[in-house]
């Protein structure tokens, strides 16, 4: 896990660019506090240098940097950028190739020599052997940039699901990339301008990150599952993986045994590394499954951390204690109530490069801080299971019912009269479900839309860019609904904030439920292996029913990451929140309708309603102060 940044000016070299690169890399120190390195290359004259110096005798027009968090092989041999034996291919890499042990042996058999034990060197030689197609062979999470000096091209890649971020920008003469948008801004060559379409979408549709959009005009994301090849004359994106892909052959004759083998191996290979490993444990099905399997694969090595919210009705620390005791691992409960809410909002917003949109981000911030202070450098988490296996009961109920109705219409043995009756009932049910969904969306979106100023409301909403791919032809409504959340609506944003807050504490997040083999297998299963009646995540529950605690299996309702956001806002309401909204800068931005905002604040103050929307509005103002006004993280969050 690291931070990477770089830029290429194909037609010219600029004096002082090595210092520019050092300044950009310094913004990523929290992602890689252990080591650093630079590549200076000139694609015009041919010189190259790998160094830790911010000055160079090479006049570079290709500049790459890495900030390293050491997970495997602490020796200098693991320092990035890493070069191949002939010194004409260089890589900077953020992430983890979890199957690097197996790939290393395969590459050794092909004649490659290794000077380190890192997965970075495996990646480098994999590119030498298989070219850009090497990404399809990796099991893991990554964002990397390879400078191929011989062929004068820059090869960038992002993992299948976008676990690791890769931001890119272009000017007339330069291509930039970085693990965080703030590193690109530190170049001083990209204007600090907001992408108002992003904010309109975030505040009105409650869907902050979709496709390649970012809060910054002129900075975008490389889409998940894509490679990007930049040459002197053009740049070409290509998708190397999609949800219809089958990377391996899976045994569908015994689906639960296959699922168990896949999730077990996904956990096993994510325990690799030379540093302490922990996990976040809520006591729900997903994290409890990881706890049991991790303890089995690495006995005595795993420590769990759980969030505790004293006096909150949805506190789950008791469930976590049961799961930890059953798995036989030590548990550290952490009081996750923020000591100063707005300070935490500012910190998380800074690390995300985007406004905080969900209270659970604030709840996790102190939890990861304690785990990091306790020595954990790798933390496992159950993120991705809900979107894969149907874990949001209310969210997926309608799609599940549609799937059952469609199944009945296609295959139920009945007379023609009964079939006509079923079709009529199904039609009415679909109309009713559409109405319920429409009303829910209108109620959810109505208040935010009224909040927008005329300026912001008039900005055209953005959509998914065509190259982000069309929906695969899944056969039932539930699977199509799961795909929407997994690929576009829910998971991409959760992954973005997860990477940001973990790296904010220099900790690597690993996600077994996003092993691509598990995802490929699960998306081809019948919908009843995910939801059946009132039972959710059926295949996970059934495949591990002999491993999990009875109390864990008995839980039918799991509230995501419940937290008392409204209670956190109250102590700082008059001292910090209201002064923020009453400040001259906030009013001058003209993002919100004054009357509607006043109504929202009154509704919260008198009835405790709209806490998350209040949070989004406050975080938006803090984001503008940090990134557009240029105050940075150290600025006071309010006037």
Secondary structure as UniProt FT lines:
FT   STRAND          2..8
FT   TURN            10..11
FT   TURN            15..16
FT   HELIX           17..26
FT   TURN            27..28
FT   HELIX           29..31
FT   STRAND          35..41
FT   TURN            43..45
FT   STRAND          48..51
FT   STRAND          62..68
FT   HELIX           76..78
FT   STRAND          82..83
FT   TURN            85..86
FT   STRAND          89..97
FT   TURN            98..99
FT   HELIX           100..109
FT   TURN            110..111
FT   HELIX           119..130
FT   HELIX           131..137
FT   STRAND          140..148
FT   TURN            149..152
FT   STRAND          153..158
FT   TURN            160..161
FT   STRAND          167..170
FT   STRAND          175..178
FT   HELIX           181..185
FT   TURN            186..187
FT   HELIX           196..205
FT   TURN            211..212
FT   TURN            217..218
FT   STRAND          219..221
FT   TURN            224..225
FT   STRAND          226..230
FT   STRAND          235..239
FT   TURN            243..244
FT   TURN            253..254
FT   HELIX           255..269
FT   TURN            270..271
FT   STRAND          277..280
FT   HELIX           285..297
FT   TURN            299..301
FT   STRAND          302..308
FT   TURN            310..311
FT   TURN            313..314
FT   HELIX           317..327
FT   STRAND          330..335
FT   HELIX           341..352
FT   HELIX           359..373
FT   TURN            374..375
FT   STRAND          378..380
FT   TURN            383..384
FT   HELIX           385..389
FT   HELIX           393..411
FT   HELIX           416..451
FT   HELIX           454..457
FT   HELIX           466..468
FT   HELIX           477..484
FT   HELIX           485..489
FT   HELIX           491..503
FT   TURN            504..506
FT   STRAND          508..510
FT   HELIX           512..514
FT   HELIX           516..522
FT   TURN            523..524
FT   HELIX           527..529
FT   STRAND          531..532
FT   TURN            533..534
FT   STRAND          535..536
FT   HELIX           538..543
FT   TURN            544..547
FT   HELIX           550..554
FT   HELIX           565..570
FT   TURN            571..572
FT   HELIX           573..577
FT   HELIX           578..582
FT   HELIX           584..589
FT   HELIX           594..607
FT   HELIX           611..623
FT   HELIX           624..628
FT   TURN            633..634
//
